[in-house]
Structures are given as structure tokens and as C-alpha cells.
Amino acid sequence: MPTLHQPSGLISGATPVLAGDGAAVAYSANGVITLVAANLGYDPTNGLGVLGAALFGRSNANDAADKAFRVHGGHYLVAEEPVLGVLVSVNVTENKLSYGGGSSLNNAATSHAWYDAANNVTTTGTLRGSLAGGVWALGLNSGSVGIRTQSPTAPLDVNADTIRLRTAKTPASASAAGNTGDLAWDADYVYVCVATNTWKRAPIATW
């Protein structure tokens, strides 16, 4: 059972004690601590618990001023800045939600991972996507990626009538470097890499 002791001049109210699962405290910018409501509690095993519809935070309460709210975790090295999970930053032009970075006050995440599960009692889950070193990997572990569809029937299912490769490419020769399945085009041909470093091409013409 946590107990809040009373340093001189810092605690307001007649009973400055934090006790029980339903107790809660809040402090203002000048350090005044008050007992506020039975919607916040601390459990040594599970940490901070909030009973309510939202968790609200901001860097200041001034009108017409930039504000920020961060959710972060401790770094592996205690001396290092914490690692940023989520950043809500608000200014006169935008309301921005950032994940894993974007703040000079925190270390950035070095990798990201997305999981799902077949039901709401599955632990760990199945890895479905990742981002590390600027490389996106989606539809992992037999998953599929749908663009404009929520029911993909292939590893990549595009519900549209056009797929665009913006930049032309002409392989230097039929044995130019390439991976099986690579596609390319230029003004005269469509190229397909049918095996490692093995290209074939088909001519294209106006009609």
C-alpha cells in the first residue's frame, strides 16, 4: 500500500495520504499535490492504471501555444534518453501524431513490428509487418496485403486497373544483374527477369 508523506509546504489538503487501489493524486506546475479522484491507481506489478475514457497529457496549459504529449520507455542504458513510442505535437498549423521518433528529447526506435492474433486470448500473436533500416516488410508469415480491398486473395492484391512504375529502366544486357520476377520498361520494351541475372523482353508499340 503506497503512502504519500508530507514535505513541508508541498501538499494541499488535510489528509495527504495516497492509499488503496482507488486513490489518486495530481500535481500542478508549482508542485502542489492534491487528492483528486478515484480513477487513478498504482499497482507495483502492473504499474499505473487509469479508469476513464482517455489518457490526457500536454506540455503546457497556455492558450495559443505549442503543446506536446509523449509516451516513451526507458533506454537500455540508464544514462541515455528514453525511447519515444508515441508523440502528439500540436502547433498553429497542424495536429501531428508521430510513432517511434520525431523528438530531439528522446531516442528514436530502431525497428517496428506489427502483430495480430486469431482471437482475443492469444498471447504473443503473429508477426504481420515490420520496419527496420528503412525497409518495409508487409504480409509476413503467410499474410497478404490488400490495396483498396480488405479481402486480398493473393500476397499482393490491388483493387484497381493500373499499377504504376514511374521510372524507366533498360537492363544493360540479357545477363544484367537482376532477381527472378523483376519487371522493368522503357520506350520500346517490357523486361522480365525470369531467373537470376537472366532477362527477357517483349517489344511494345503504339496502336
C-alpha positions in Angstrom: 0.0 0.0 0.0 1.7 3.2 -1.1 1.8 6.1 1.3 2.4 9.8 0.3 4.3 11.6 3.0 4.0 15.3 3.5 7.1 17.5 2.8 6.6 20.9 4.3 4.7 23.4 2.1 4.1 21.0 -0.8 0.9 19.1 0.0 -2.5 20.7 0.0 -5.5 19.3 1.9 -5.9 17.9 5.4 -5.1 14.3 4.6 -2.1 14.0 2.3 -2.1 10.2 2.1 -2.2 8.0 -1.0 -3.6 4.6 -0.1 -5.6 1.8 -1.7 -6.2 0.9 -5.3 -8.7 3.6 -5.9 -6.7 6.6 -4.7 -5.3 9.2 -7.0 -3.1 12.3 -6.9 -2.4 15.1 -9.2 0.2 17.9 -9.1 0.2 21.4 -10.6 3.0 23.3 -12.3 4.1 24.8 -9.0 4.4 21.5 -7.3 1.2 21.5 -5.3 -0.1 17.9 -4.9 -3.8 17.2 -4.3 -6.0 14.2 -3.9 -8.3 14.3 -6.9 -10.4 11.3 -7.7 -10.8 7.5 -7.5 -9.9 6.9 -11.2 -6.1 6.6 -11.0 -4.1 3.9 -9.1 -0.7 2.3 -9.0 0.0 -1.4 -8.8 3.6 -2.4 -8.2 3.1 -5.3 -10.7 1.1 -3.7 -13.4 2.1 0.0 -13.0 -0.2 3.0 -13.4 -3.9 2.3 -14.0 -6.4 4.8 -15.3 -10.1 4.3 -15.1 -11.7 6.6 -17.7 -12.3 7.2 -21.4 -9.0 8.8 -22.2 -5.5 9.5 -21.0 -4.8 13.2 -21.4 -1.5 15.0 -21.3 0.1 18.2 -22.6 3.4 20.0 -22.1 1.7 23.3 -21.0 -1.8 24.7 -20.5 -1.3 28.1 -22.1 -3.7 29.2 -24.9 -2.4 29.6 -28.4 0.9 27.8 -27.6 2.6 24.7 -28.9 1.9 21.6 -26.9 3.3 18.0 -26.8 2.5 14.7 -25.2 4.9 11.8 -25.2 4.6 8.1 -24.4 8.1 6.6 -24.1 10.1 3.8 -22.4 13.4 3.6 -20.7 16.6 3.1 -22.7 18.8 0.0 -22.2 21.4 2.4 -20.9 20.1 4.3 -17.9 22.2 7.4 -18.8 20.7 7.6 -22.3 17.5 9.5 -23.1 14.3 7.3 -23.1 13.0 5.8 -26.4 10.0 7.5 -27.9 6.9 5.4 -28.6 4.2 8.0 -29.5 4.4 11.8 -29.8 1.4 14.1 -30.1 2.6 17.5 -31.2 0.2 20.4 -31.8 1.0 23.9 -33.2 -0.8 26.6 -35.1 -0.7 24.8 -38.4 -1.1 21.0 -37.6 -2.0 18.3 -35.2 0.7 15.7 -35.7 0.9 12.1 -34.4 4.3 10.5 -34.7 5.4 7.0 -33.9 8.9 5.9 -32.8 10.7 9.2 -33.3 10.4 12.9 -34.2 11.6 14.4 -30.9 15.1 15.7 -30.0 14.3 14.9 -26.4 14.1 11.1 -27.0 15.9 8.4 -28.8 14.2 7.1 -31.9 13.0 3.5 -32.3 15.4 1.3 -34.4 12.7 -1.1 -35.6 8.9 -1.5 -35.6 6.8 -4.6 -35.6 3.0 -5.2 -36.1 1.2 -8.3 -34.8 -2.3 -9.8 -34.9 -4.0 -12.8 -33.5 -6.8 -15.2 -34.3 -8.7 -14.4 -31.1 -8.6 -12.1 -28.1 -7.0 -14.7 -25.8 -3.9 -15.4 -28.0 -0.6 -14.4 -26.4 2.3 -13.0 -28.4 0.5 -13.0 -31.7 1.8 -13.5 -35.3 4.2 -11.0 -36.9 2.5 -9.4 -39.9 4.7 -6.4 -40.7 7.9 -4.8 -39.8 10.0 -1.7 -40.5 13.8 -1.6 -39.9 16.5 0.3 -41.6 14.1 1.9 -44.0 12.9 -1.5 -45.3 9.2 -2.3 -45.0 8.1 -5.9 -44.9 4.3 -6.4 -45.0 2.2 -9.5 -45.1 4.7 -11.6 -43.2 4.1 -15.2 -42.1 1.6 -16.1 -44.8 -0.2 -12.8 -44.5 -1.5 -10.8 -47.5 -1.5 -7.1 -48.4 -4.6 -5.6 -49.9 -4.7 -2.2 -51.5 -8.3 -0.8 -51.8 -9.5 -4.2 -50.5 -9.9 -5.8 -47.1 -10.1 -9.3 -48.5 -6.9 -9.9 -50.5 -6.8 -13.2 -52.4 -3.1 -13.1 -53.2 0.1 -12.0 -51.3 -0.4 -8.6 -53.0 -4.0 -7.8 -54.2 -4.6 -4.4 -55.8 -8.2 -3.5 -56.4 -7.5 -1.1 -59.3 -7.0 -1.1 -63.0 -3.5 0.4 -63.0 -0.2 -0.3 -61.4 2.5 2.3 -62.0 6.3 2.1 -62.2 7.3 5.7 -62.5 10.9 5.3 -63.7 12.0 3.6 -66.9 14.9 1.1 -66.8 16.8 -0.6 -69.6 18.8 -3.6 -68.5 22.3 -3.4 -69.9 22.1 -6.9 -71.4 20.2 -10.1 -71.2 22.6 -11.1 -68.4 22.4 -7.9 -66.4 22.0 -8.1 -62.6 18.5 -8.9 -61.6 16.3 -11.1 -59.4 13.7 -13.5 -60.5 10.4 -11.6 -61.0 11.9 -8.2 -61.5 10.0 -6.0 -64.0 11.2 -3.0 -66.0 10.2 -1.0 -69.0 11.5 1.7 -71.4 10.1 3.3 -74.6 10.5 0.1 -76.7 10.3 -3.0 -74.5 8.9 -4.5 -71.3 11.6 -6.6 -69.5 11.1 -9.5 -67.2 13.9 -11.2 -65.1 13.0 -14.9 -65.4 15.9 -16.2 -63.4 18.8 -14.7 -61.5 20.7 -12.3 -63.9 18.6 -13.6 -66.9 16.3 -11.1 -68.7 13.8 -11.5 -71.5 12.0 -8.7 -73.3 8.9 -8.1 -75.4 8.5 -5.2 -77.8 5.8 -2.6 -77.3 4.2 -0.3 -80.0 1.6 2.3 -80.4 -1.9 1.4 -81.8 
